Amino acid sequence: MLNYEDDNIKVLEYAGSDNQQIAKWKCLCKHCGNIFITRGSTIRNGDTQSCGCVHSQNEKKITKMLLENNIEFATQYTFSDLKGIGGRSLKFDFAIFKEGQLSHLIEYNGI
Ligand SMILES: [Zn+2]
């Protein structure tokens, strides 16, 4: 893992393990130069594409598209009974409304 490097990130050093004994690694984000810490498994899966900056840049692009097309929407949309692993509440990146009624949900780069 220590020598891992791709177009998005470079692993710098071991950063201990979390409370579930999962190894974490200190990484350099090649998109913005930020140093961040992430789990080794997410690096191996290819889930770690950046420190998070690329995701937010793309969310900005989607926001712009929705605004330009005069689409009614909300960001970080959640439901009271939408729960993830461990009971954590989950949010969709965007919710699209049609005449005040929820019409579509957009999840960018997530499950
Ligand atoms: Zn970044």
Residues whose N, C-alpha, C, O or C-beta is under 5 A from the ligand:
A	BS01	ZN	C29 H31 C32 G33 N34 S50 C51 G52 C53
